[in-house]
């Protein structure tokens, strides 16, 4: 909803005004933050490093230049990346609205002092005291000396820093590392304020960051909102602030990972100003604000999620499907260090996969089968689903078809029929299969012997199909492709960010490069048209496991082909004027077997007899939900 023109009446008495020594616009909590009882700073910057090996510094710093960070003040000024209208908006709501107070929660594991405390200082320095109820630091079982208490064999430096230099701050500790999800939930459950804000432990907030978030959480309308700030970047090598990092609108790719998407036309039509809030189908997950009671009433976090990963999508789907909403406030901006060349921590190998699989099973209904196929249909126990599915039913949450049609209608895939093919792509004439060299953008595409003949089975071989369903479990190790019908994209199943592309007649492309290759998927480009043909052995039946057809290329580089060209595999004796691959384009001819492809249809879980292992038992999520969520509210 747009910003209200009339502010609601006050709901609670204003917080007492506290004046801090040296208080000002860049030091809203005064100049004593980070100062010990002896009057000295509890931490001082080190000399700036010179002649650095940046790659080594990134690796040693866990993905950012820690030596450089250690030379930078914890109270440094930051750039203001906001729209020019934002300052006036923040001034207006600060003067006329009774904004709710908030608890700011930082979760960390073995975070260096300079990045953690710079994050904390930035919140104190740029948050009005009347809005900041408290800062909660949640230690997720860290094992480095400066964080550990003296009793646990550490130096006790963190506890001293909080005790002497940080007002309004509490430290909560998990006895052992349990991961971001459990640690955040601990912080939220202990929050005192009406609202809370989750922030990462290597950020710096920008001026006026808190007021827009709190404004959108006001009143009954605001109670069910979750609001994200815009995320700008802090360069991991130089620690310079840069505009842009993660946009305001996100969707997801079918590996169940968030992905930036353009703002949708349906939402653009409702905006009257560049600073109006922007609805988003999904969230990045690291930074957001919400009403504390509502968040817990709506299910908090899935208690069986492990460590970190996909909790942002699970929360996004649940919010929309169960009556809440998710939006981004363009006037709230936060700088975030995006790691590169190193990792700050590790998680068990299956943790993220389990989280993704749980999300697909509980919230994504029949489209969860597509996501699990892209994930390779891993066979592992994802934990019991009963409690979360029961919660979904009790809250009368809408189904995932509703989410795709109402919340993300511009998605390429809105129903299972939008993906008619998923599997091996076999050239009938040359008896070879199409394979990407890596599946990543920029990679080449080659012909290769098909792994075995049973990748394509006849329509009468139902028992064989079910008996060999393990091939579908393992297919992501082979050259499997999927077809998104609406944009006409062909993608490796293991990477739906990369699309099959024809290099076209662009003279800037060297002749030695292959004619067919992988490139980042782009809207209105890389459009392939599937043209079914009748197999020589007879007409297709509904029970067929594959279909034969031509793949005609309709667009490259925003240029319509001058001729009707189709994908083919050249015979070994045919001359190819480009690259070393035999995969090329020919003038379309359905009678030419080298242009005819056999493509496996997308096989559903029920067709393959596949179930999920959840809490030690085999389950079919659609059966648990009552037929894809159709018993639930929503179309």
C-alpha positions in Angstrom: 0.0 0.0 0.0 1.2 3.6 -0.6 2.3 5.7 2.3 -0.7 6.9 4.3 -1.5 10.6 3.8 -3.0 10.9 7.3 -0.9 9.5 10.1 -2.7 7.2 12.6 -3.2 8.4 16.2 -0.5 7.6 18.7 -0.9 4.1 20.2 1.6 4.4 23.0 3.3 7.2 25.0 6.5 8.4 23.5 9.8 7.0 24.7 11.7 9.3 27.2 14.2 11.5 25.5 17.7 10.8 26.5 20.5 13.2 25.7 23.9 11.6 25.1 27.2 13.4 25.4 28.3 14.7 22.0 25.0 13.7 20.3 24.6 14.7 16.7 23.4 13.6 13.3 26.3 11.1 12.8 26.5 10.3 16.6 22.9 9.9 17.6 23.9 8.0 20.7 26.8 10.3 21.5 30.6 10.0 21.4 31.0 7.5 24.2 30.1 4.4 22.1 33.1 2.1 22.2 34.8 4.0 25.0 35.9 2.2 28.2 35.5 3.3 31.8 39.0 4.7 31.7 38.0 7.2 29.0 40.0 5.4 26.3 38.7 3.6 23.1 38.2 -0.1 23.7 39.6 -0.7 20.2 41.9 1.3 18.0 42.7 0.9 14.3 45.9 -0.7 13.1 48.2 0.9 10.5 46.9 0.5 6.9 48.5 -2.5 5.1 50.8 -1.8 2.2 51.9 -3.9 -0.7 49.2 -6.5 0.0 48.6 -9.7 -1.9 44.9 -9.1 -2.1 44.0 -12.7 -3.0 45.9 -13.9 0.0 44.3 -11.2 2.2 40.8 -12.2 1.1 41.5 -15.9 1.8 42.9 -15.2 5.2 40.1 -12.8 6.1 37.3 -15.2 5.3 36.2 -13.5 2.1 37.1 -9.9 2.9 40.3 -7.8 3.4 40.4 -8.1 7.2 43.8 -6.3 7.5 42.3 -3.3 5.7 39.2 -3.5 7.8 41.3 -3.5 10.9 42.8 -0.1 9.8 39.5 1.7 9.4 37.6 3.6 12.2 34.5 2.0 13.7 32.8 5.3 13.4 33.7 6.3 9.9 31.2 8.4 7.9 29.2 6.7 5.1 27.9 7.8 1.8 24.2 8.5 1.5 22.8 6.6 -1.5 19.2 7.5 -1.0 16.9 9.2 -3.5 16.7 13.0 -2.9 13.1 12.7 -1.8 14.1 10.4 1.2 15.4 13.0 3.5 12.2 15.0 3.4 10.1 11.9 3.9 12.1 10.8 6.9 11.9 14.2 8.4 8.1 14.2 8.0 7.4 10.8 9.5 9.8 11.5 12.4 7.8 14.7 13.2 4.3 13.4 12.7 4.2 9.7 13.3 4.6 7.7 16.5 7.1 5.2 15.1 7.5 1.9 17.0 10.6 1.1 18.9 12.8 -1.8 17.7 15.3 -4.4 18.8 18.2 -4.7 16.4 19.6 -8.3 16.3 23.0 -9.3 15.1 23.9 -13.0 14.7 27.5 -13.9 14.4 30.0 -16.8 14.3 33.7 -16.0 14.7 33.2 -12.6 13.3 36.2 -10.3 13.5 36.0 -7.4 16.0 36.4 -4.7 13.4 33.5 -5.7 11.2 31.1 -6.7 14.0 31.7 -3.6 16.0 31.6 -1.3 13.0 28.2 -2.7 12.3 27.1 -2.1 15.9 28.5 1.4 16.0 26.8 2.3 12.7 23.4 1.4 14.3 24.1 3.5 17.4 25.4 6.4 15.3 22.5 6.6 12.8 19.5 5.4 14.8 17.4 7.9 16.8 17.6 6.9 20.5 13.8 7.1 20.8 13.5 4.2 18.2 16.3 2.0 19.4 15.1 -0.2 22.3 18.1 -2.4 22.4 20.8 -4.2 20.4 20.9 -8.0 20.8 24.2 -9.8 19.9 23.7 -13.5 19.5 26.9 -15.6 19.5 26.3 -18.8 17.5 28.9 -20.9 19.4 32.0 -19.0 18.4 35.4 -20.5 19.3 37.8 -17.6 18.8 39.5 -16.0 21.8 38.2 -12.4 21.6 34.6 -13.6 21.6 34.8 -16.4 24.2 34.4 -15.6 27.8 37.2 -15.9 30.3 35.4 -18.9 31.9 35.5 -20.7 28.5 39.2 -20.0 28.0 38.8 -16.8 26.0 40.0 -13.2 26.6 36.6 -11.9 27.5 37.2 -8.9 25.2 33.6 -9.0 23.8 32.0 -9.0 27.2 34.2 -6.1 28.3 33.4 -4.1 25.2 29.7 -4.5 25.8 29.8 -3.9 29.5 31.9 -0.7 29.2 31.2 0.7 25.8 27.8 -0.3 24.5 24.6 0.9 26.1 21.3 -0.9 25.4 23.2 -4.0 24.4 22.7 -7.6 25.5 24.8 -10.7 24.6 23.1 -14.0 24.1 25.1 -17.2 23.6 24.3 -20.6 22.2 26.3 -23.2 24.0 27.3 -24.8 20.7 27.1 -23.8 17.0 23.5 -24.4 15.8 23.4 -22.1 12.8 22.0 -18.8 11.7 18.3 -19.9 11.9 18.4 -21.1 15.5 20.5 -18.1 16.6 18.1 -15.6 14.9 15.2 -17.3 16.5 16.8 -17.0 19.9 17.3 -13.3 19.4 13.8 -12.7 18.2 12.2 -14.7 21.0 14.2 -12.6 23.5 13.5 -9.2 21.9 11.8 -6.6 24.1 10.5 -4.2 21.5 7.3 -4.2 19.5 9.4 -4.7 16.3 12.8 -6.3 15.5 15.4 -5.8 12.8 17.7 -8.5 11.6 21.1 -7.3 10.3 24.2 -9.2 9.2 27.4 -8.8 11.2 29.4 -6.9 8.5 27.2 -4.0 7.5 27.0 -0.2 7.9 23.6 1.5 8.0 23.0 4.7 6.1 21.4 7.9 7.3 17.7 7.6 8.0 17.7 3.8 7.6 15.4 2.9 10.5 12.6 5.4 10.2 11.2 4.1 6.9 11.2 0.5 8.2 9.4 1.4 11.4 6.9 3.6 9.4 5.8 0.6 7.3 5.3 -1.6 10.5 2.9 0.9 12.1 -0.7 0.0 13.0 -2.7 -3.0 12.0 -1.8 -2.8 8.3 1.9 -2.8 9.2 1.6 -5.7 11.7 1.6 -8.3 9.0 4.3 -6.8 6.8 7.9 -7.8 6.6 10.1 -4.9 5.3 13.5 -5.1 3.7 16.0 -2.2 3.3 17.8 -1.8 0.0 21.2 -3.3 0.1 24.3 -1.5 -1.3 27.8 -2.9 -1.4 31.0 -2.5 0.6 33.8 -3.7 -1.6 35.5 -6.8 0.1 38.9 -5.7 -1.2 38.9 -2.0 -0.6 36.1 -1.5 1.9 34.8 1.4 -0.3 31.0 1.9 -0.4 29.3 1.3 -3.7 25.8 1.9 -4.9 23.8 -1.2 -5.7 24.2 -4.8 -4.4 20.9 -6.5 -4.1 17.9 -4.8 -5.6 14.5 -4.3 -4.1 12.7 -7.2 -6.0 13.7 -10.8 -5.9 12.3 -14.0 -7.1 14.0 -17.4 -7.2 15.6 -19.9 -9.6 14.6 -23.5 -9.5 17.6 -24.6 -7.5 15.6 -22.8 -4.7 18.0 -19.8 -4.5 16.9 -16.2 -4.5 17.5 -14.3 -7.7 17.1 -10.6 -8.6 14.1 -9.9 -10.9 12.8 -6.7 -12.5 10.0 -4.9 -10.7 6.7 -6.3 -12.0 4.3 -4.2 -14.1 1.4 -4.9 -11.8 3.4 -3.2 -9.0 4.8 -0.4 -11.1 1.2 0.7 -11.9 0.5 1.2 -8.2 3.5 3.4 -7.4 3.2 7.2 -7.5 6.7 8.0 -6.4 10.3 6.6 -6.7 10.3 6.2 -2.9 7.1 4.2 -2.5 7.6 0.7 -1.1 8.0 -2.1 -3.6 6.4 -5.5 -3.1 8.8 -8.4 -3.7 8.0 -12.1 -4.2 11.1 -13.1 -2.2 13.8 -11.7 0.1 17.5 -11.9 0.3 17.1 -12.9 3.9 20.0 -11.2 5.7 18.4 -7.9 6.5 14.7 -7.3 7.3 12.3 -5.9 9.9 9.0 -7.3 11.3 6.5 -7.1 14.1 7.9 -9.4 16.8 4.6 -11.0 17.9 3.4 -11.5 14.4 6.6 -13.1 13.2 6.4 -15.7 16.0 2.6 -16.2 15.5 3.2 -16.8 11.8 5.6 -19.6 12.5 8.9 -18.0 13.1 11.5 -20.1 11.4 11.1 -23.8 10.5 12.6 -25.5 13.6 14.0 -28.3 11.6 16.1 -26.1 9.3 19.8 -26.7 9.7 22.4 -24.0 10.1 21.9 -21.6 7.2 20.3 -21.4 3.7 16.9 -21.1 2.1 15.3 -19.8 5.3 14.7 -16.6 3.3 12.6 -18.3 0.6 10.7 -20.4 3.1 9.8 -17.3 5.0 8.9 -15.4 1.8 6.5 -18.1 0.6 4.9 -18.5 4.0 4.4 -14.8 4.4 2.5 -14.3 1.1 0.6 -17.6 1.2 -0.5 -17.2 4.8 -1.8 -13.6 4.7 1.3 -11.5 5.2 3.3 -9.4 2.8 6.9 -8.7 1.9 8.2 -5.4 0.6 11.3 -3.3 0.2 11.7 0.3 1.4 13.9 2.3 -1.1 14.6 5.0 1.6 16.1 2.5 4.0 19.6 1.6 2.8 22.4 -0.5 4.3 25.9 -1.3 3.1 26.9 -4.9 3.2 30.2 -6.6 2.6 29.8 -9.4 0.0 32.5 -12.0 0.6 34.8 -12.9 -2.3 37.8 -15.2 -2.5 37.1 -16.8 0.9 34.5 -18.2 3.3 33.8 -17.0 6.8 32.4 -20.3 8.0 31.4 -23.8 6.8 28.2 -25.8 7.2 27.6 -29.6 6.9 27.3 -30.7 3.3 23.6 -31.7 3.4 22.3 -28.9 5.5 21.3 -26.5 2.6 19.9 -29.4 0.5 17.7 -30.5 3.4 16.4 -26.9 3.9 15.7 -26.6 0.2 13.9 -29.9 0.1 11.8 -29.0 3.1 10.7 -25.8 1.5 9.7 -27.5 -1.7 7.7 -30.1 0.1 5.8 -27.8 2.6 5.2 -24.7 0.4 5.6 -25.3 -3.3 3.0 -28.0 -4.0 3.3 -29.5 -7.5 6.0 -27.0 -8.5 8.1 -28.4 -5.7 8.5 -31.5 -8.0 10.3 -29.3 -10.5 12.5 -27.8 -7.9 13.4 -31.3 -6.5 14.1 -32.5 -10.1 16.6 -29.5 -10.6 18.2 -30.4 -7.2 18.7 -33.9 -8.5 16.0 -35.6 -6.4 18.4 -36.3 -3.6 17.6 -39.3 -1.4 18.1 -38.1 2.2 15.9 -37.7 5.3 14.6 -34.1 5.4 12.9 -34.4 8.8 9.3 -34.7 9.7 6.9 -32.5 7.7 3.7 -33.1 9.7 3.9 -30.1 12.1 4.6 -27.5 9.4 2.0 -28.8 7.1 -0.6 -28.9 9.9 0.4 -25.2 10.6 -0.2 -24.4 7.0 -3.7 -25.9 7.1 -4.6 -24.3 10.4 -3.6 -20.8 9.1 -5.6 -21.5 5.9 -2.6 -20.6 3.7 -3.1 -20.3 0.0 -1.5 -22.7 -2.4 1.6 -22.2 -4.5 -0.3 -21.7 -7.7 -1.9 -18.7 -6.1 1.5 -17.4 -5.2 2.8 -17.7 -8.7 -0.3 -16.2 -10.4 -0.9 -13.4 -8.0 2.4 -12.5 -6.4 4.9 -13.4 -9.2 2.8 -13.5 -12.4 5.8 -12.5 -14.5 7.7 -15.7 -13.7 8.6 -17.8 -16.7 7.0 -20.8 -14.9 3.7 -20.5 -13.2 2.4 -24.1 -13.4 3.9 -27.5 -14.1 2.7 -27.5 -17.7 5.1 -24.7 -18.4 7.9 -27.2 -18.3 7.0 -29.9 -20.8 10.5 -31.4 -21.1 13.1 -32.3 -18.6 15.7 -34.9 -19.4 18.1 -36.1 -22.1 18.1 -34.3 -25.5 19.1 -37.0 -28.0 19.7 -36.4 -31.7 17.9 -39.0 -33.7 20.0 -38.8 -36.8 23.5 -39.0 -35.2 22.5 -41.0 -32.1 24.3 -38.6 -29.8 23.2 -36.4 -26.9 23.6 -32.7 -26.3 25.9 -31.8 -23.5 27.2 -28.5 -22.0 30.8 -28.5 -21.1 30.2 -27.0 -17.7 26.6 -25.9 -17.6 27.8 -22.3 -16.8 27.4 -19.2 -18.9 30.2 -18.9 -21.5 30.6 -22.7 -21.7 30.6 -24.6 -24.9 28.1 -27.2 -26.0 29.1 -30.6 -27.5 27.7 -33.8 -28.8 28.6 -36.9 -26.9 27.5 -40.6 -26.8 24.3 -41.0 -24.8 25.0 -42.7 -21.5 22.8 -45.6 -22.3 19.8 -46.5 -24.4 17.5 -46.8 -21.4 17.5 -43.0 -21.1 14.7 -43.2 -23.7 12.2 -45.9 -23.1 9.2 -46.7 -25.3 5.7 -45.9 -24.2 4.9 -49.5 -23.4 7.9 -49.9 -20.9 6.1 -48.7 -17.8 7.7 -51.3 -15.5 11.1 -50.6 -16.9 10.7 -46.9 -16.3 9.7 -47.4 -12.6 12.4 -50.1 -12.1 15.0 -47.6 -13.4 13.7 -44.5 -11.6 17.2 -44.2 -10.0 18.2 -42.7 -13.4 16.0 -39.8 -12.6 17.5 -39.5 -9.2 21.0 -39.3 -10.7 20.2 -37.6 -14.0 21.8 -34.3 -13.0 25.1 -36.0 -13.4 24.4 -36.5 -17.0 23.6 -34.1 -19.8 19.9 -33.3 -18.9 18.1 -30.3 -20.2 14.8 -28.6 -19.5 12.5 -26.4 -21.6 10.6 -23.4 -20.2 7.9 -23.1 -22.8 6.8 -19.5 -22.3 10.1 -17.7 -22.9 11.4 -20.6 -25.1 14.5 -21.1 -23.0 16.6 -24.3 -23.0 18.7 -24.8 -19.9 20.9 -27.4 -18.3 18.8 -28.9 -15.5 21.6 -28.2 -13.0 21.8 -24.5 -13.8 18.7 -22.5 -14.8 20.6 -19.3 -15.1 22.4 -20.5 -18.3 20.6 -20.7 -21.6 21.4 -22.4 -24.9 22.3 -19.7 -27.4 23.1 -19.4 -31.1 26.0 -17.1 -31.7 24.2 -15.8 -34.8 25.8 -13.7 -37.5 27.4 -11.1 -35.3 30.8 -10.3 -36.9 32.4 -9.6 -33.5 32.2 -13.3 -32.7 35.3 -15.1 -33.8 34.9 -17.8 -36.4 36.9 -20.3 -34.3 34.2 -20.1 -31.5 31.5 -22.7 -31.4 28.2 -21.7 -33.0 26.2 -23.0 -30.1 27.2 -22.1 -26.6 25.8 -21.2 -23.1 25.1 -17.7 -22.0 23.3 -15.9 -19.2 19.6 -16.2 -19.7 18.1 -12.9 -21.0 14.5 -11.9 -21.3 13.3 -11.8 -25.0 16.4 -13.5 -26.2 17.6 -17.1 -26.6 14.1 -18.1 -27.8 13.8 -21.7 -29.1 10.6 -23.0 -30.6 9.8 -26.7 -30.1 8.1 -28.1 -33.2 6.8 -31.6 -32.7 7.1 -34.1 -35.5 5.5 -37.5 -35.8 8.0 -40.3 -35.1 8.6 -42.8 -37.9 7.3 -45.6 -35.8 3.9 -44.1 -35.5 1.9 -41.3 -33.8 2.7 -40.2 -30.3 0.5 -41.4 -27.4 -0.2 -39.7 -24.1 1.9 -42.4 -22.4 5.0 -41.6 -24.4 8.1 -40.8 -22.3 9.6 -38.6 -24.9 8.7 -36.5 -27.9 10.4 -35.9 -31.2 10.7 -32.5 -32.7 12.8 -29.7 -34.2 14.3 -26.9 -32.3 13.9 -23.7 -34.3 15.8 -20.6 -33.1 13.7 -17.4 -33.1 16.0 -14.7 -31.7 19.6 -13.8 -31.0 20.9 -10.5 -29.8 17.4 -8.9 -30.3 17.6 -9.8 -34.0 15.2 -12.1 -35.8 17.0 -14.7 -37.9 16.8 -14.0 -41.6 16.3 -17.7 -42.3 14.4 -20.4 -40.5 17.2 -22.2 -38.7 17.1 -25.3 -36.5 19.5 -27.0 -34.2 21.4 -30.0 -35.7 24.3 -32.3 -35.2 26.5 -32.5 -38.3 27.8 -35.8 -39.6 31.5 -36.4 -39.0 32.2 -35.8 -42.7 30.3 -32.5 -42.9 32.3 -29.3 -42.8 31.7 -27.0 -39.9 33.0 -23.4 -40.4 32.9 -22.6 -36.7 34.7 -24.1 -33.8 35.3 -27.8 -33.1 31.8 -28.8 -32.1 29.5 -30.7 -34.5 26.5 -29.0 -32.9 25.4 -26.3 -35.4 22.4 -24.7 -37.2 20.8 -25.8 -40.4 17.9 -24.5 -42.5 14.9 -26.2 -40.9 13.9 -29.5 -42.5 11.8 -32.1 -40.7 12.9 -34.8 -43.1 16.5 -34.3 -42.0 17.2 -36.8 -39.1 20.2 -34.7 -37.9 17.7 -32.0 -36.9 15.2 -34.3 -35.2 15.6 -34.4 -31.4 14.1 -36.9 -28.9 13.4 -35.1 -25.6 12.3 -36.7 -22.4 9.0 -35.4 -21.0 9.1 -34.1 -17.5 8.3 -37.2 -15.4 6.3 -36.4 -12.2 7.0 -38.0 -8.9 3.9 -40.2 -9.0 4.8 -41.5 -12.5 8.2 -42.6 -11.1 6.9 -43.9 -7.8 9.1 -41.5 -5.9 8.4 -40.4 -2.4 10.4 -38.3 0.1 12.1 -39.6 3.2 10.8 -37.4 6.0 11.3 -38.2 9.7 12.1 -41.8 9.0 9.1 -42.5 6.8 8.3 -42.4 3.1 5.8 -39.6 2.3 4.2 -37.9 -0.7 3.9 -34.2 0.1 1.0 -33.6 -2.3 -1.0 -36.4 -0.6 -0.3 -34.8 2.8 -1.5 -31.4 1.5 -4.6 -32.9 -0.1 -3.8 -32.8 -3.8 -1.4 -29.9 -4.3 -2.9 -27.6 -1.7 -6.3 -27.6 -3.4 -8.1 -28.2 -0.1 -6.5 -25.0 1.1 -7.9 -21.5 0.4 -7.0 -19.9 -2.9 -7.6 -20.9 -6.5 
